[in-house]
Amino acid sequence: MGGLGGAGCFVDSEGLSPPTDGFYYPTGLAVSPGGRVLYVANSDFDLQYNGGTVQALDLQRLRKRALEIQRALNPAQASEGGVEEGAAADVSAACGSLGPNDAPVLYPGPCAPLDVASLDGDEEIIRRSAIVGAFASDVLLTHSPPDQRGARMFVPVRGDPSVTYFEIADDRGHPASPEVPPCSVDTDEGTIVDCFYMNCGPTDRCSRENRLGEDPVEGVGKLPLEPFDVAASPDGTTVVVSHQTEDKASLITNPWGPGTRPQLSAILSDLPAQPTELAAVPPPRLVTQLAEAKKVIDYQPGFLLTFIAAPQVDLIRASSGAAPTDPPATLFRSATTPISAVASGEDARGIAVDASERQACEAGCGGPYRACAAACREGCSCDCDGDDTCQEACDACEASCDEACLDPYTTCLAGCAEIPLLAFVAHRYPSSLLIGEVRTTLVEKDGSWVSGYETLAIHDAVPLAAFPSRVAVGDVIDADGALRRRAFAVAFDTGLAFSYDPEARRIDAVIRTGRGPQAIAFDTGVTCTSEREDCDCAADPQGPGCRSYSMMYIAHFTDSYLGVVDLDMRNANTFGSMILTVGRPVPPRESQ
């Protein structure tokens, strides 16, 4: 965290319970994949309470409020015609009951804050809350593979120290089980539908059983001090945590299925000084497709790790040891990339990886494969009417079709794997956004792929304002309504966020935030316009009354509130600016 000090002593059984109807030094944000929930971690940084909190916010209600203000501030977009683009808006009318902002220098935006503590009933925003230890530093969501249903949240808590985990609702739709509604949760009392479900123990304070690392694990020990950042493999089974003060990283294995729970499995020691932030490296689709076809190759999940006191980025890999034939779980350094694109490579902070170009290519391989398999299956005799012998023959025929179509599919995927991933690093001395590429090498032997690995190269640096701290990848909407990828870097000390266009290779927007922007998350999708409440945008995003949106949420650490930034270039009056303040800002006690 930019500008934040170390953890102190903390006892969770003494003092006042933390507030659950507002934010208090927020440090982590995460948006659920179904767009229904915004999770917030609050750190209790000044130890005024006996713990921090993790909250589940109603993102649909919050989004509706933000979009109402956005539309009112952009009258050209709110009507069919007769208003010039960028025409002035009536700010007082747009803010409605919130009223105008009387402190825009401290808290940017046109309107006074939305006081979430005063909302209840159908307007309530904070729907669920749980108490964790002090100094929570991040939030990570993990989700099971598509053929399963499950979701967990991991929160590094420096005051314990632990990685506290929650069972949460999975708000994705499942094509394999369309009859199961999103947010279905299996509990001891049966299956419920609750998008805001968060379970970390029997009470509102997370139990010791959910605080991974407090109790020693045989052969591993306890979690090292100062758990700081956390990242997971795309299938959620491998979770890696950085530890700033002990120069270590730890591995948590996270199996899916009934009765399973995550556990601390390995610790990597003797890293360079002050490991800081992590980013998972998405594996090529070829690797997972070969595994699904029972043709597993030698490939371990990879993670990029930055350091404060070493001019390098490490690529570390994890072996989960999940299968009976696997070796024991381990975490190891695979490669080191020196930072030479700037004069001094020390003090790298946030890191993010963008795999969108490769993944778009991989998605294009799926259509021909499915068409090939479907055409082949038309020749299978599958009208069995309960005949077991017939059904066995049908299954064998369909499997042979899948096998016959697999080779051209994997060849297409192998071509996509040659597309490099983009890597972005927030670097503080000198202040810059470092740009690099992650390339995958696939090794063939006797006509078959046998292994794969990645390498990172950093080749460019873009100057930024003082001391960028975190970076994340999200989407803006261009003037034609198309999604465009951007890397966003926030500068904690200067109260700015920078939008970097990787295609144009330039900073295309500088966003003024409040004091101490700490964490960011993105909410991008399609919704009904205010004129049409009955449109079905999920079934037809381009249908009548549907309009795309993209917003960035910023957790402001210093004054304990969230900001909502408009990322839609069609909105001439509000693009790249904060349109809503969520929570009443509270200055630090020493400045009040």
Buried (B, 14 or more C-beta within 10 A) or exposed (E): BBEBEEBEEBEBEEBEEBBBBBBBBBBBBBBBBBBBBBBBBBBBBEBBBBBBBBBBBBBBBBBEBBBBBBBBBBBBBBEEEEBEEEEEBEBEEBBEEBEEBEEEEEBBBBBBBBBBBEBEEEEBBBBBBBBBBBBBBBBBBBBBBEEBBBBBBBBBBBBBBBBBBBBBBBBBEBEEEEEBEBBBBEEEEEEEEBBBBBBBBEEBBBEEEBBBBBEEBEEBEBBBBBBBBBBBBBBBBBBBBBBBBBBBBBBBBBBBEEEEEBBBBBBBEEBBEBBBBBBBBBBBBBBBBBEEEEEEBEBBBBBBBBBBBBBBBBBBBBBBBBEEEEEEBBBEBBBBBEBEBBEEBBBBBBBBBBBBBBBEBBEEBBEEBEEBBEEBBEEBEEEBEEEEEBEEBBEEBBEEBBEEBBEEBBEBBBEBBEBBBBBBBBBBBEBBBBBBBBBBEBEEEEEEBEBBBBBBEBEEBBEBBEBBBBBBBBBBBEEEEEBBBBBBBBBBBBBBBBBBBBEEEEBBBEBBBBBBBBBBBBBBBBBBBBEEEEBEBEEEBEBEBBBBBBBBBBBBBBBBBBBBBBBBBBBBBBBBBBBBBBBBBBEBEEEE
